């Protein structure tokens, strides 16, 4: 019995000692990746501060400073963790964890979609604020409450469509997003047709009569 236990312990310590170089080698690779990721994050933060995008968007009223700062933080964190995962792959391979390495590789292939979704989300936010200002300034002759309501409606619609685009980019329920988008477009087309056909029927008849007279 003692010989069997000693044999098991002996094999364990031999394997453990053999694994130590791989363990420290993989750990060194991971530490280097963490350091590089931290440096890259600091560089991106410095670039954003020098660019002063938050102040630029705040002056143009396209996005608030806090909103811009939030999107910058999200983007820098994504870039940082992308670098960490890039170094995590060889670390896992050195440790002999090939299956975990394959999972991380698949996740790395998905990260470009996340970055694109973040950029699209920020662009959608800027465009929604721009559309809101354009609508509000275009209907100045209307009462203030009505102008604000139309501007809010336009902004909400832009944010909604931005959310659909972001979800589609992320690959989340793509079929559902397509069906929902098609349904909304169809609903707007039917609503526009009914409103023009019922509310503008007389005006449309007059236009057609004038067109017939001009042809004759």
Backbone as CSV, one residue per row, in Angstrom:
resi,resn,N_x,N_y,N_z,CA_x,CA_y,CA_z,C_x,C_y,C_z
1,UNK,0.828,-1.204,0.000,0.000,0.000,0.000,0.867,1.261,0.000
2,UNK,1.891,1.254,0.904,2.758,2.424,0.977,3.559,2.593,-0.326
3,UNK,3.893,1.450,-0.934,4.625,1.544,-2.204,3.757,2.174,-3.297
4,UNK,2.439,1.829,-3.307,1.528,2.406,-4.305,1.367,3.905,-4.087
5,UNK,1.220,4.297,-2.805,1.074,5.725,-2.495,2.335,6.477,-2.871
6,UNK,3.480,5.901,-2.540,4.745,6.556,-2.880,4.913,6.668,-4.392
7,UNK,4.458,5.639,-5.122,4.562,5.678,-6.588,3.686,6.786,-7.163
8,UNK,2.450,6.908,-6.620,1.542,7.965,-7.094,2.116,9.338,-6.792
9,UNK,2.591,9.523,-5.558,3.177,10.816,-5.178,4.423,11.124,-6.006
10,UNK,5.204,10.083,-6.287,6.404,10.297,-7.090,6.059,10.763,-8.493
11,UNK,5.077,10.103,-9.130,4.656,10.531,-10.472,4.081,11.939,-10.449
12,UNK,3.311,12.252,-9.381,2.723,13.594,-9.269,3.801,14.669,-9.219
13,UNK,4.820,14.457,-8.374,5.864,15.475,-8.224,6.703,15.586,-9.494
14,UNK,6.897,14.462,-10.177,7.653,14.522,-11.439,6.892,15.351,-12.475
15,UNK,5.579,15.089,-12.595,4.766,15.868,-13.536,4.682,17.327,-13.125
16,UNK,4.565,17.575,-11.831,4.477,18.946,-11.333,5.757,19.715,-11.644
17,UNK,6.896,19.074,-11.415,8.177,19.735,-11.690,8.344,19.962,-13.187
18,UNK,7.904,18.997,-13.993,7.981,19.165,-15.450,7.060,20.281,-15.942
19,UNK,5.950,20.488,-15.231,4.982,21.507,-15.658,5.396,22.917,-15.242
20,UNK,6.257,23.022,-14.231,6.625,24.351,-13.713,7.207,25.276,-14.786
21,UNK,8.114,24.825,-15.646,8.615,25.739,-16.696,7.504,26.255,-17.607
22,UNK,6.587,25.349,-17.989,5.467,25.776,-18.827,4.569,26.754,-18.087
23,UNK,4.366,26.500,-16.800,3.497,27.387,-16.015,4.075,28.789,-15.935
24,UNK,5.348,28.880,-15.593,5.961,30.203,-15.467,6.129,30.869,-16.836
25,UNK,6.373,30.062,-17.885,6.460,30.636,-19.225,5.127,31.226,-19.660
26,UNK,4.032,30.479,-19.443,2.703,31.005,-19.778,2.341,32.201,-18.925
27,UNK,2.708,32.153,-17.652,2.424,33.286,-16.763,3.175,34.532,-17.211
28,UNK,4.405,34.355,-17.675,5.178,35.495,-18.170,4.517,36.101,-19.396
29,UNK,4.029,35.243,-20.307,3.331,35.749,-21.500,2.089,36.532,-21.097
30,UNK,1.331,36.016,-20.132,0.114,36.697,-19.691,0.425,38.027,-19.026
31,UNK,1.483,38.073,-18.211,1.865,39.325,-17.551,2.284,40.368,-18.584
32,UNK,3.042,39.939,-19.592,3.442,40.866,-20.661,2.208,41.407,-21.377
33,UNK,1.229,40.527,-21.627,-0.006,40.982,-22.263,-0.759,41.986,-21.412
34,UNK,-0.823,41.753,-20.112,-1.509,42.697,-19.213,-0.811,44.053,-19.202
35,UNK,0.514,44.028,-19.207,1.264,45.294,-19.206,1.026,46.057,-20.507
36,UNK,1.127,45.351,-21.640,0.909,45.998,-22.939,-0.521,46.529,-23.041
37,UNK,-1.497,45.746,-22.540,-2.894,46.194,-22.574,-3.084,47.459,-21.743
38,UNK,-2.445,47.497,-20.575,-2.543,48.697,-19.741,-1.912,49.915,-20.407
39,UNK,-0.755,49.706,-21.055,-0.088,50.812,-21.745,-0.945,51.313,-22.908
40,UNK,-1.502,50.368,-23.669,-2.344,50.754,-24.805,-3.583,51.511,-24.343
41,UNK,-4.173,51.086,-23.233,-5.328,51.796,-22.704,-4.954,53.231,-22.318
42,UNK,-3.804,53.392,-21.669,-3.353,54.743,-21.281,-3.100,55.608,-22.513
43,UNK,-2.548,55.009,-23.565,-2.299,55.760,-24.803,-3.612,56.210,-25.429
44,UNK,-4.594,55.315,-25.467,-5.894,55.681,-26.037,-6.568,56.778,-25.223
45,UNK,-6.487,56.680,-23.904,-7.077,57.722,-23.056,-6.401,59.065,-23.326
46,UNK,-5.069,59.052,-23.480,-4.343,60.298,-23.771,-4.744,60.863,-25.134
47,UNK,-4.921,59.972,-26.110,-5.335,60.423,-27.447,-6.718,61.061,-27.387
48,UNK,-7.644,60.445,-26.671,-8.991,60.998,-26.545,-8.971,62.343,-25.816
49,UNK,-8.098,62.457,-24.816,-8.002,63.732,-24.101,-7.439,64.825,-24.996
50,UNK,-6.436,64.483,-25.811,-5.871,65.473,-26.721,-6.872,65.856,-27.809
51,UNK,-7.635,64.874,-28.276,-8.628,65.161,-29.308,-9.788,65.989,-28.779
52,UNK,-10.067,65.855,-27.471,-11.154,66.601,-26.822,-12.478,66.420,-27.555
53,UNK,-12.775,65.171,-27.857,-14.013,64.878,-28.566,-15.237,65.217,-27.734
54,UNK,-15.125,65.039,-26.405,-16.276,65.329,-25.554,-16.654,66.802,-25.614
55,UNK,-15.638,67.682,-25.606,-15.920,69.121,-25.698,-16.428,69.495,-27.083
56,UNK,-15.856,68.849,-28.119,-16.277,69.148,-29.493,-17.746,68.792,-29.697
57,UNK,-18.139,67.593,-29.276,-19.530,67.177,-29.435,-20.455,67.975,-28.530
58,UNK,-19.932,68.383,-27.361,-20.760,69.185,-26.457,-21.020,70.575,-27.039
59,UNK,-20.019,71.161,-27.690,-20.198,72.479,-28.302,-21.188,72.427,-29.458
60,UNK,-21.107,71.365,-30.236,-22.035,71.227,-31.359,-23.394,70.661,-30.944
61,UNK,-23.507,70.303,-29.664,-24.749,69.754,-29.095,-25.170,68.445,-29.760
62,UNK,-24.187,67.731,-30.290,-24.477,66.432,-30.887,-24.454,65.315,-29.855
63,UNK,-23.710,65.511,-28.778,-23.645,64.531,-27.687,-23.094,65.221,-26.462
64,UNK,-23.568,64.813,-25.285,-23.081,65.395,-24.042,-21.691,64.884,-23.695
65,UNK,-21.003,65.616,-22.809,-19.660,65.212,-22.416,-19.660,63.857,-21.723
66,UNK,-20.639,63.625,-20.856,-20.710,62.347,-20.154,-20.983,61.191,-21.118
67,UNK,-21.851,61.435,-22.101,-22.142,60.389,-23.087,-20.900,60.036,-23.905
68,UNK,-20.194,61.063,-24.374,-18.972,60.831,-25.144,-17.920,60.128,-24.310
69,UNK,-17.779,60.565,-23.041,-16.801,59.932,-22.145,-17.145,58.462,-21.914
70,UNK,-18.425,58.148,-21.808,-18.855,56.771,-21.601,-18.473,55.898,-22.793
71,UNK,-18.743,56.377,-24.004,-18.407,55.594,-25.193,-16.898,55.447,-25.344
72,UNK,-16.133,56.469,-24.988,-14.672,56.359,-25.035,-14.176,55.305,-24.049
73,UNK,-14.739,55.287,-22.848,-14.339,54.296,-21.841,-14.669,52.876,-22.303
74,UNK,-15.846,52.720,-22.887,-16.244,51.392,-23.385,-15.283,50.924,-24.476
75,UNK,-14.944,51.819,-25.395,-14.058,51.449,-26.503,-12.659,51.105,-26.002
76,UNK,-12.134,51.886,-25.056,-10.797,51.607,-24.527,-10.770,50.278,-23.764
77,UNK,-11.836,49.987,-23.030,-11.878,48.713,-22.299,-11.946,47.530,-23.257
78,UNK,-12.698,47.684,-24.348,-12.777,46.603,-25.336,-11.403,46.352,-25.957
79,UNK,-10.708,47.424,-26.310,-9.374,47.279,-26.890,-8.422,46.638,-25.880
80,UNK,-8.519,47.062,-24.626,-7.641,46.511,-23.589,-7.845,45.002,-23.431
81,UNK,-9.101,44.576,-23.322,-9.368,43.159,-23.127,-9.100,42.345,-24.382
82,UNK,-9.170,42.984,-25.547,-8.794,42.293,-26.777,-7.320,41.914,-26.747
83,UNK,-6.481,42.851,-26.312,-5.046,42.569,-26.198,-4.793,41.486,-25.162
84,UNK,-5.503,41.544,-24.036,-5.344,40.513,-23.003,-5.704,39.138,-23.554
85,UNK,-6.800,39.054,-24.285,-7.213,37.767,-24.851,-6.229,37.275,-25.907
86,UNK,-5.641,38.209,-26.667,-4.640,37.816,-27.654,-3.447,37.131,-26.996
87,UNK,-3.038,37.622,-25.841,-1.931,37.004,-25.120,-2.381,35.796,-24.301
88,UNK,-3.673,35.721,-24.011,-4.180,34.581,-23.258,-4.161,33.301,-24.088
89,UNK,-4.328,33.447,-25.410,-4.332,32.265,-26.291,-3.005,31.512,-26.216
90,UNK,-1.844,32.146,-26.445,-0.586,31.388,-26.311,-0.330,30.916,-24.882
91,UNK,-0.826,31.667,-23.907,-0.667,31.232,-22.517,-1.365,29.898,-22.274
92,UNK,-2.601,29.790,-22.749,-3.348,28.541,-22.585,-2.712,27.401,-23.363
93,UNK,-2.172,27.711,-24.527,-1.511,26.661,-25.314,-0.247,26.163,-24.616
94,UNK,0.502,27.083,-24.011,1.689,26.669,-23.265,1.298,25.806,-22.070
95,UNK,0.180,26.121,-21.454,-0.299,25.333,-20.311,-0.973,24.031,-20.734
96,UNK,-1.110,23.808,-22.036,-1.705,22.580,-22.520,-3.220,22.570,-22.499
97,UNK,-3.824,23.750,-22.470,-5.290,23.856,-22.434,-5.790,24.255,-23.820
98,UNK,-5.701,23.319,-24.770,-6.052,23.623,-26.153,-7.541,23.920,-26.330
99,UNK,-8.390,23.233,-25.596,-9.826,23.476,-25.733,-10.192,24.888,-25.288
100,UNK,-9.639,25.298,-24.161,-9.892,26.667,-23.698,-9.331,27.685,-24.683
101,UNK,-8.207,27.365,-25.299,-7.621,28.259,-26.302,-8.537,28.404,-27.513
102,UNK,-9.181,27.304,-27.911,-10.108,27.365,-29.048,-11.314,28.250,-28.734
103,UNK,-11.814,28.162,-27.507,-12.949,29.002,-27.096,-12.562,30.478,-27.126
104,UNK,-11.373,30.798,-26.626,-10.905,32.192,-26.625,-10.716,32.693,-28.049
105,UNK,-10.231,31.817,-28.941,-10.062,32.207,-30.350,-11.399,32.560,-30.993
106,UNK,-12.420,31.776,-30.706,-13.750,32.077,-31.235,-14.271,33.408,-30.707
107,UNK,-13.993,33.673,-29.437,-14.421,34.941,-28.858,-13.672,36.109,-29.497
108,UNK,-12.395,35.905,-29.811,-11.614,36.963,-30.462,-12.172,37.297,-31.839
109,UNK,-12.647,36.280,-32.545,-13.241,36.525,-33.855,-14.537,37.321,-33.754
110,UNK,-15.161,37.306,-32.585,-16.421,38.023,-32.393,-16.193,39.478,-31.962
111,UNK,-15.012,39.783,-31.459,-14.740,41.128,-30.927,-14.882,42.229,-31.976
112,UNK,-14.445,42.041,-33.246,-14.677,43.103,-34.242,-16.139,43.498,-34.366
113,UNK,-17.053,42.545,-34.219,-18.479,42.883,-34.250,-18.852,43.776,-33.075
114,UNK,-18.251,43.516,-31.919,-18.543,44.327,-30.737,-18.031,45.752,-30.935
115,UNK,-16.805,45.871,-31.460,-16.245,47.210,-31.710,-17.099,47.966,-32.727
116,UNK,-17.485,47.289,-33.798,-18.339,47.929,-34.807,-19.680,48.332,-34.209
117,UNK,-20.222,47.491,-33.317,-21.506,47.819,-32.676,-21.376,49.047,-31.784
118,UNK,-20.252,49.166,-31.071,-20.032,50.339,-30.220,-19.951,51.607,-31.064
119,UNK,-19.208,51.536,-32.167,-19.083,52.706,-33.059,-20.441,53.066,-33.658
120,UNK,-21.185,52.060,-34.109,-22.511,52.314,-34.682,-23.452,52.908,-33.642
121,UNK,-23.359,52.425,-32.409,-24.196,52.981,-31.351,-23.904,54.454,-31.099
122,UNK,-22.614,54.808,-31.081,-22.258,56.214,-30.861,-22.687,57.076,-32.045
123,UNK,-22.484,56.574,-33.266,-22.909,57.323,-34.455,-24.426,57.506,-34.451
124,UNK,-25.144,56.459,-34.060,-26.601,56.576,-33.969,-27.039,57.596,-32.939
125,UNK,-26.326,57.647,-31.811,-26.649,58.643,-30.782,-26.429,60.062,-31.303
126,UNK,-25.305,60.274,-31.993,-25.013,61.599,-32.559,-26.057,61.982,-33.602
127,UNK,-26.398,61.034,-34.481,-27.393,61.322,-35.515,-28.774,61.586,-34.912
128,UNK,-29.114,60.886,-33.837,-30.418,61.122,-33.202,-30.501,62.530,-32.636
129,UNK,-29.419,62.994,-32.019,-29.405,64.374,-31.509,-29.456,65.382,-32.655
130,UNK,-28.746,65.071,-33.762,-28.755,65.964,-34.920,-30.155,66.044,-35.530
131,UNK,-30.801,64.884,-35.703,-32.160,64.867,-36.266,-33.125,65.601,-35.347
132,UNK,-32.960,65.436,-34.039,-33.826,66.122,-33.081,-33.704,67.640,-33.214
133,UNK,-32.465,68.129,-33.341,-32.259,69.578,-33.493,-32.815,70.079,-34.828
134,UNK,-32.625,69.290,-35.883,-33.133,69.702,-37.197,-34.657,69.789,-37.180
135,UNK,-35.307,68.810,-36.580,-36.774,68.820,-36.512,-37.255,69.977,-35.657
136,UNK,-36.602,70.205,-34.544,-37.019,71.290,-33.653,-36.864,72.647,-34.338
137,UNK,-35.759,72.847,-35.068,-35.548,74.123,-35.747,-36.429,74.266,-36.983
138,UNK,-36.835,73.145,-37.577,-37.662,73.207,-38.782,-39.108,73.558,-38.473
139,UNK,-39.545,73.313,-37.272,-40.952,73.572,-36.904,-41.028,74.658,-35.841
140,UNK,-40.206,75.676,-35.993,-40.235,76.778,-35.025,-41.564,77.510,-35.031
141,UNK,-42.222,77.493,-36.194,-43.506,78.194,-36.276,-44.580,77.495,-35.460
142,UNK,-44.373,76.215,-35.183,-45.334,75.469,-34.376,-45.104,75.813,-32.912
143,UNK,-46.086,75.576,-32.087,-45.950,75.841,-30.672,-44.788,75.047,-30.099
144,UNK,-44.211,75.606,-29.024,-43.034,74.978,-28.425,-43.257,73.558,-27.995
145,UNK,-44.400,73.272,-27.403,-44.687,71.915,-26.930,-44.751,70.936,-28.097
146,UNK,-45.392,71.342,-29.196,-45.494,70.472,-30.361,-44.130,70.249,-30.999
147,UNK,-43.322,71.305,-31.066,-41.982,71.176,-31.642,-41.126,70.222,-30.822
148,UNK,-41.191,70.355,-29.498,-40.423,69.458,-28.629,-40.913,68.022,-28.745
149,UNK,-42.219,67.853,-28.883,-42.775,66.504,-29.012,-42.312,65.853,-30.302
150,UNK,-42.326,66.607,-31.415,-41.860,66.064,-32.692,-40.372,65.750,-32.654
151,UNK,-39.603,66.640,-32.012,-38.165,66.407,-31.906,-37.880,65.161,-31.071
152,UNK,-38.604,64.988,-29.982,-38.431,63.799,-29.137,-38.825,62.531,-29.880
153,UNK,-39.899,62.623,-30.652,-40.339,61.468,-31.441,-39.288,61.076,-32.471
154,UNK,-38.724,62.088,-33.148,-37.702,61.805,-34.161,-36.457,61.190,-33.519
155,UNK,-36.052,61.706,-32.367,-34.881,61.166,-31.678,-35.125,59.735,-31.217
156,UNK,-36.320,59.489,-30.677,-36.654,58.136,-30.220,-36.648,57.144,-31.379
157,UNK,-37.179,57.578,-32.520,-37.193,56.700,-33.697,-35.768,56.378,-34.153
158,UNK,-34.892,57.387,-34.155,-33.507,57.161,-34.558,-32.802,56.221,-33.588
159,UNK,-33.033,56.405,-32.292,-32.410,55.526,-31.300,-32.924,54.094,-31.432
160,UNK,-34.208,53.972,-31.755,-34.789,52.636,-31.916,-34.154,51.909,-33.101
161,UNK,-34.044,52.604,-34.234,-33.432,51.987,-35.402,-31.938,51.727,-35.165
162,UNK,-31.285,52.597,-34.388,-29.886,52.352,-34.031,-29.755,51.079,-33.210
163,UNK,-30.675,50.886,-32.270,-30.657,49.663,-31.465,-30.837,48.426,-32.332
164,UNK,-31.706,48.513,-33.338,-31.894,47.385,-34.254,-30.613,47.096,-35.035
165,UNK,-29.951,48.151,-35.501,-28.706,47.970,-36.260,-27.619,47.362,-35.373
166,UNK,-27.532,47.839,-34.127,-26.530,47.311,-33.196,-26.784,45.839,-32.896
167,UNK,-28.035,45.488,-32.642,-28.371,44.085,-32.382,-28.069,43.202,-33.587
168,UNK,-28.352,43.714,-34.774,-28.053,42.962,-35.988,-26.547,42.781,-36.164
169,UNK,-25.773,43.810,-35.830,-24.315,43.726,-35.917,-23.756,42.708,-34.924
170,UNK,-24.364,42.648,-33.753,-23.920,41.697,-32.734,-24.401,40.276,-33.021
171,UNK,-25.303,40.132,-33.984,-25.814,38.812,-34.308,-26.842,38.300,-33.336
172,UNK,-27.475,39.220,-32.597,-28.479,38.846,-31.598,-29.848,38.813,-32.268
173,UNK,-30.433,37.642,-32.359,-31.784,37.468,-32.914,-31.934,38.224,-34.231
174,UNK,-31.078,37.894,-35.190,-31.088,38.612,-36.468,-32.412,38.457,-37.201
175,UNK,-32.970,37.253,-37.192,-34.251,37.043,-37.873,-35.351,37.884,-37.233
176,UNK,-35.343,37.953,-35.894,-36.349,38.753,-35.197,-36.189,40.234,-35.520
177,UNK,-34.946,40.697,-35.586,-34.692,42.103,-35.911,-35.174,42.425,-37.318
178,UNK,-34.917,41.523,-38.271,-35.367,41.757,-39.657,-36.888,41.791,-39.731
179,UNK,-37.536,40.858,-39.049,-39.000,40.829,-39.059,-39.565,42.097,-38.430
180,UNK,-38.967,42.513,-37.318,-39.443,43.716,-36.634,-39.249,44.951,-37.494
181,UNK,-38.094,45.058,-38.153,-37.827,46.201,-39.023,-38.797,46.224,-40.203
182,UNK,-39.029,45.060,-40.816,-39.967,44.984,-41.935,-41.374,45.352,-41.494
183,UNK,-41.758,44.881,-40.309,-43.091,45.200,-39.794,-43.268,46.689,-39.542
184,UNK,-42.233,47.329,-38.994,-42.330,48.773,-38.718,-42.426,49.567,-40.014
185,UNK,-41.597,49.206,-41.003,-41.653,49.909,-42.289,-43.021,49.719,-42.945
186,UNK,-43.548,48.495,-42.886,-44.874,48.240,-43.439,-45.959,49.021,-42.710
187,UNK,-45.830,49.104,-41.376,-46.806,49.853,-40.597,-46.796,51.329,-40.970
188,UNK,-45.576,51.890,-41.137,-45.478,53.307,-41.515,-46.035,53.541,-42.921
189,UNK,-45.771,52.602,-43.827,-46.289,52.749,-45.196,-47.811,52.696,-45.212
190,UNK,-48.373,51.752,-44.463,-49.838,51.644,-44.412,-50.444,52.869,-43.746
191,UNK,-49.813,53.320,-42.652,-50.330,54.508,-41.958,-50.275,55.735,-42.854
192,UNK,-49.163,55.884,-43.613,-49.061,57.011,-44.521,-50.084,56.934,-45.643
193,UNK,-50.277,55.718,-46.175,-51.267,55.554,-47.230,-52.677,55.842,-46.756
194,UNK,-53.025,55.370,-45.576,-54.363,55.617,-45.051,-54.581,57.100,-44.739
195,UNK,-53.549,57.717,-44.139,-53.707,59.139,-43.792,-53.845,59.995,-45.041
196,UNK,-53.086,59.639,-46.100,-53.192,60.409,-47.339,-54.500,60.088,-48.064
197,UNK,-54.875,58.811,-48.021,-56.089,58.420,-48.728,-57.348,58.942,-48.082
198,UNK,-57.372,59.038,-46.772,-58.565,59.522,-46.076,-58.506,61.025,-45.818
199,UNK,-57.395,61.452,-45.206,-57.313,62.875,-44.851,-57.046,63.781,-46.033
200,UNK,-56.254,63.273,-47.010,-55.909,64.134,-48.152,-56.611,63.741,-49.415
201,UNK,-57.761,63.109,-49.303,-58.472,62.629,-50.481,-58.905,63.777,-51.382
202,UNK,-59.471,64.808,-50.796,-59.945,65.950,-51.588,-58.789,66.659,-52.271
203,UNK,-57.718,66.824,-51.532,-56.555,67.504,-52.112,-55.963,66.678,-53.255
204,UNK,-55.908,65.356,-53.073,-55.383,64.492,-54.133,-56.284,64.554,-55.371
205,UNK,-57.607,64.598,-55.163,-58.546,64.694,-56.281,-58.345,65.991,-57.057
206,UNK,-58.097,67.083,-56.311,-57.883,68.369,-56.951,-56.600,68.365,-57.776
207,UNK,-55.553,67.754,-57.225,-54.281,67.664,-57.951,-54.449,66.868,-59.233
208,UNK,-55.166,65.749,-59.149,-55.398,64.926,-60.339,-56.240,65.656,-61.385
209,UNK,-57.233,66.408,-60.933,-58.070,67.178,-61.867,-57.248,68.236,-62.570
210,UNK,-56.394,68.927,-61.817,-55.530,69.938,-62.432,-54.570,69.300,-63.442
211,UNK,-54.090,68.093,-63.114,-53.174,67.409,-64.020,-53.890,67.011,-65.308
212,UNK,-55.131,66.560,-65.206,-55.905,66.202,-66.394,-56.163,67.423,-67.253
213,UNK,-56.491,68.552,-66.630,-56.749,69.776,-67.373,-55.500,70.250,-68.106
214,UNK,-54.370,70.134,-67.441,-53.123,70.591,-68.083,-52.759,69.690,-69.268
215,UNK,-53.090,68.379,-69.164,-52.812,67.464,-70.285,-53.709,67.784,-71.468
216,UNK,-54.996,68.081,-71.193,-55.938,68.418,-72.264,-55.587,69.753,-72.896
